[in-house]
């Protein structure tokens, strides 16, 4: 089966990646694996204690994935590595056919 790994976070740029993954999955009948890595140094969460910031982040990610991937079966995975390394390791382990990413907030 065709497998798609899609990187997701709590930023709006992730919506583009999720929507593209949904469209490709619908056409290909692909399995979608949405993957997120929590980064505590993001300015918008540094005011929160680590566990609370992590909870807020993953709640936002789950809502975003649920909304953007509506109608397509998917799994949501929490990466334990940096986003780049985590996505690479996940794609290799899952033998993914495609990795879908949105642009970063840095451009």
C-alpha positions in Angstrom: 0.0 0.0 0.0 1.1 3.6 -0.8 2.2 5.3 2.4 2.4 9.1 3.1 4.2 10.6 6.1 3.1 14.2 6.7 4.7 16.6 9.1 2.3 18.5 11.2 2.7 21.1 14.0 0.5 23.8 15.5 1.2 26.4 12.9 -1.0 27.4 9.9 1.6 26.2 7.4 1.0 22.6 8.4 -2.6 22.9 7.0 -1.2 23.0 3.5 0.8 19.8 4.0 -2.1 18.0 5.6 -4.5 19.0 2.8 -2.1 17.9 0.1 -1.6 14.6 1.9 -5.4 14.2 2.1 -5.8 14.8 -1.6 -3.0 12.4 -2.6 -4.3 9.8 -0.2 -7.8 10.0 -1.6 -6.6 9.5 -5.1 -4.1 6.7 -4.3 -6.0 5.0 -1.5 -2.9 5.7 0.6 -2.2 5.2 4.3 -1.5 8.6 6.0 0.8 8.9 9.0 0.7 12.4 10.5 3.8 13.0 12.6 4.5 15.8 15.1 7.6 16.7 17.1 7.2 19.1 20.1 9.7 21.9 20.2 9.7 23.7 23.6 11.8 26.6 22.4 8.9 28.0 20.3 8.2 31.6 21.6 4.5 31.0 21.9 4.8 28.2 24.5 7.9 29.2 26.5 5.7 30.9 29.0 4.1 27.6 30.0 5.6 24.8 32.1 7.0 22.0 29.9 4.2 19.5 30.5 1.5 22.1 29.9 3.1 23.4 26.8 3.4 19.9 25.4 -0.2 19.2 26.2 -1.4 22.4 24.5 0.8 21.7 21.4 -0.5 18.1 20.9 -4.1 19.1 21.4 -3.7 21.7 18.7 -2.0 19.2 16.4 -4.7 16.6 17.0 -7.4 19.1 16.2 -5.6 20.3 13.1 -5.0 16.8 11.8 -8.6 15.7 12.5 -10.0 18.7 10.6 -7.6 18.7 7.6 -7.6 14.9 7.1 -11.4 14.5 7.4 -12.5 11.6 5.3 -9.1 9.9 5.0 -8.0 7.3 7.5 -4.8 8.3 9.3 -2.7 7.7 12.3 -1.0 10.4 14.4 2.5 9.8 15.7 4.5 11.8 18.2 8.1 12.0 17.2 10.7 11.8 19.9 13.5 13.4 17.8 13.9 16.7 16.1 11.3 17.2 13.3 13.7 16.6 10.5 15.4 13.5 12.0 12.1 12.2 13.4 10.4 12.4 10.0 13.3 10.8 8.2 13.5 7.9 10.7 9.7 7.4 10.6 9.7 7.4 6.8 12.5 4.9 6.7 10.9 2.6 9.3 7.5 2.7 7.6 8.9 2.4 4.1 7.0 5.5 3.2 6.6 6.4 -0.5 6.2 10.1 0.1 7.0 12.7 2.8 4.8 15.9 2.7 5.9 19.1 4.4 4.6 22.6 4.6 6.8 25.6 4.6 8.4 26.8 7.8 7.5 30.0 9.6 11.0 31.2 8.7 10.1 31.1 4.9 
